[in-house]
Amino acid sequence: MSSIVEQDGQKQLDNYVKQQLRFIEDSEKQELEEVEQRVKTLSPGTLQNNGLALLNMRIASGRTGLGGKMILELERDAGFCSIPALPAHSFGTGDVVRIQESGASKSLNSADSSISWDAVVVRVRENTISLALENDDKIPDGRKRLWIFKLANRVTFEKMRSCIQQLSKISLESSTPLVSVLLGMRKSTLASEELALTYYNTDLNESQKKAVSFAVSAPELALIHGPPGTGKTHTLVEVVRQFAKLGQRVLVCGPSNLSVDNLVERLAPCGIPMVRLGHPARLLPGVVNYSLAYLSRTGNAGEVLRAISQDADALHAKISKTKSGREKREIYKSIRALNKDYKKYEDKVVRDIIARSQVVFATLHGAGSKLLSHKQFDVVIIDEASQALEAQCWIPLLQTKKAILAGDHHQLPPNVRTKGRYVSLFESLLSRYGPRVKRFLNVQYRMHEVISAFSSKSFYEGQLKPDSSVKDRLLKDLSGVEDTDLTNDALYFYDTMHEYFEDENSVSEKSVLLQMSKSNQWEAKIVCNHAASLVDAGLNPSEIAIITPYNAQATLLRNLLHERNLAIEVGSIDSVQGREKEAIIFSLVRSNDEREIGFMSEKRRLNVAITRAKRHLCVVGDAMTVRNGSDFLKSWIDYMEENAIVLAPTEDDLK
Ligand SMILES: Nc1ncnc2c1ncn2[C@@H]1O[C@H](COP(=O)(O)OP(=O)(O)OP(=O)(O)O)[C@@H](O)[C@H]1O
């Protein structure tokens, strides 16, 4: 009979599982409803204009891809489009899309396979988009005009659900101590003594070295808390190398392809046998040579696979020339048989490659691949763990006895709609176990001192210090940049003085569905003039980014910059997390009598926005509206007024 402690533990686990499943279900429902509403309400033209659909497409070619999937390459139908380039769109690899025949009424029912097909984007080029069909029993007619639109990505929810269900089945008695630690049922064990390591990277600072030896020595769990620019990735590279030296097998994951690829790129020169799972079309170019697809296609095994896929491709080509329905069916049958052979042989090849690799890289989602099922690793490392959903983290965590999570809970959490503040696994472990499971990286290599000081004081208890190599860097120190009033300081604030109110934006259903929202044309003018002055002073436009919390403001800014021929990136705060530029201009937008500050009320969003700039941060906004938003925002505005060069809009700005 199980003890009371175990019964309590089981109850706790059941509750945890229920709570996670409810969260997954709610998030999925909300995402599906939003997509459904968008597709139902908006015309195909509006969807295309907002980057969510591509109209007037036709099949350019078909082939067999990795996993024996049928890949269709779509291009614009020359009969309907004057230029071959795809219009501006937001499709990216991994997106789930629906393909439909043009003219057929929009189908939201995936079972309706006579007019619609679901597929995953595997490659996007200037003129074409390639899609892997989910099910190739029936293929769209190559002579028909097609259109595609974005769907919610159900696959991710499915993987999280199956992983949490797996968790519900484990027996606490026989599971690893790590599982109990992660569930909060027992404290993590401390290493009796930390290993004395010889570091590969002799440039590591003291806090990075401490984090490495703590992580390598910890029996079950280690958290590395790295504020902006403190070298989390740098530190994790050393951690992986140390584990490799000890002969351990490591699974390295992150929530996005980029987070994983950054680590692959930096570990590539170290000569450790490694493989990156995931479709090569989704990977950074420098990483492709480590992808499973590349490795499985080189050498003898690759030749066999190439021969099978060439046979299948030849049959694909034959289809378009075949008129008889019966012949076509026969060809499809042969293609399917070849795809099956391909898959069988490929499975064997890829399993061998994985078995030989000491370090395996995958996104959290990719760690749920069948290729890794029942595989155990000595260590699982999750980078950017604070940007991952808790259920996603469990996907690799069930495959190990030891976990290392790196992240910063004071930056943005994963992009998911929740009622309250989203708390990641990283953050909940940190608040549950505190300093005993974490090491803090305290030197940042990005920002001028005055840019980072507010963030350091407000989020990191004043512990975040600039390295001496960056603390005084200004734009004027860059070669080719003149010494002007706008380049000889690091922090600037245009206070619009409660005189230039935000625009009266429409709040139609359409604007809400497209997440269009607030704009402020006065601010947009000031921002563009400021950017133009920096370019006039000699700064390369690619070294400037403009960020704003509102889509409508971003659109307005892009149009103004386009009119002035300024090729400057404009993005949301979420889109610049993890990135940096020499100069950042931050447009706050909100200026009203109601003291509404909307998106800016999320502290973590502000922290990300103000920690992207290396040498120049210019904030444009209405101090009075923002100050009234909260005590925290008041303290930020006070800091700006005391430490920034405060500027007022000029007549030129207001023309
Ligand atoms: N010990 C060090 N000595 C010198 N430069 C360093 C050191 N550690 C990190 N850096 C530099 O700091 C920058 C940021 O490093 P890295 O990309 O590893 O940080 P990160 O914490 O992953 O970044 P982010 O803030 O985007 O999460 C890089 O240019 C890196 O070369």
The ligand as an SDF file (V2000), in Angstrom:
LIG
                    3D

 31 33  0  0  0  0  0  0  0  0999 V2000
   32.6740   36.8900  -20.7920 N   0  0  0  0  0  0  0  0  0  0  0  0
   32.4670   37.6570  -21.8510 C   0  0  0  0  0  0  0  0  0  0  0  0
   33.4400   38.4640  -22.3090 N   0  0  0  0  0  0  0  0  0  0  0  0
   33.2180   39.2670  -23.3720 C   0  0  0  0  0  0  0  0  0  0  0  0
   32.0720   39.3220  -24.0580 N   0  0  0  0  0  0  0  0  0  0  0  0
   31.0600   38.5310  -23.6490 C   0  0  0  0  0  0  0  0  0  0  0  0
   31.2000   37.6670  -22.5320 C   0  0  0  0  0  0  0  0  0  0  0  0
   30.0300   37.0200  -22.3560 N   0  0  0  0  0  0  0  0  0  0  0  0
   29.1920   37.4600  -23.3180 C   0  0  0  0  0  0  0  0  0  0  0  0
   29.8150   38.3540  -24.0860 N   0  0  0  0  0  0  0  0  0  0  0  0
   29.2270   39.0630  -25.2480 C   0  0  0  0  0  0  0  0  0  0  0  0
   27.9540   39.5560  -24.8700 O   0  0  0  0  0  0  0  0  0  0  0  0
   27.0570   39.4910  -25.9680 C   0  0  0  0  0  0  0  0  0  0  0  0
   25.8070   38.7870  -25.5170 C   0  0  0  0  0  0  0  0  0  0  0  0
   26.1190   37.4340  -25.3320 O   0  0  0  0  0  0  0  0  0  0  0  0
   25.0620   36.2920  -25.5680 P   0  0  0  0  0  0  0  0  0  0  0  0
   24.4860   36.4140  -26.9300 O   0  0  0  0  0  0  0  0  0  0  0  0
   25.6830   35.0040  -25.1550 O   0  0  0  0  0  0  0  0  0  0  0  0
   24.0210   36.7940  -24.4920 O   0  0  0  0  0  0  0  0  0  0  0  0
   22.5570   36.3990  -24.1420 P   0  0  0  0  0  0  0  0  0  0  0  0
   22.4390   36.5470  -22.6730 O   0  0  0  0  0  0  0  0  0  0  0  0
   22.2640   35.0500  -24.7310 O   0  0  0  0  0  0  0  0  0  0  0  0
   21.7870   37.5340  -24.8750 O   0  0  0  0  0  0  0  0  0  0  0  0
   20.2720   37.9920  -24.7430 P   0  0  0  0  0  0  0  0  0  0  0  0
   20.2500   39.1790  -23.9110 O   0  0  0  0  0  0  0  0  0  0  0  0
   19.9590   38.3280  -26.1520 O   0  0  0  0  0  0  0  0  0  0  0  0
   19.5160   36.8380  -24.1820 O   0  0  0  0  0  0  0  0  0  0  0  0
   27.7750   38.8000  -27.0910 C   0  0  0  0  0  0  0  0  0  0  0  0
   28.2590   39.7570  -28.0030 O   0  0  0  0  0  0  0  0  0  0  0  0
   28.9240   38.1110  -26.3910 C   0  0  0  0  0  0  0  0  0  0  0  0
   30.0720   37.9690  -27.2180 O   0  0  0  0  0  0  0  0  0  0  0  0
  1  2  1  0
  2  3  1  0
  2  7  2  0
  3  4  2  0
  4  5  1  0
  5  6  2  0
  6  7  1  0
  6 10  1  0
  7  8  1  0
  8  9  2  0
  9 10  1  0
 10 11  1  0
 11 12  1  0
 11 30  1  0
 12 13  1  0
 13 14  1  0
 13 28  1  0
 14 15  1  0
 15 16  1  0
 16 17  2  0
 16 18  1  0
 16 19  1  0
 19 20  1  0
 20 21  2  0
 20 22  1  0
 20 23  1  0
 23 24  1  0
 24 25  2  0
 24 26  1  0
 24 27  1  0
 28 29  1  0
 28 30  1  0
 30 31  1  0
M  END
$$$$
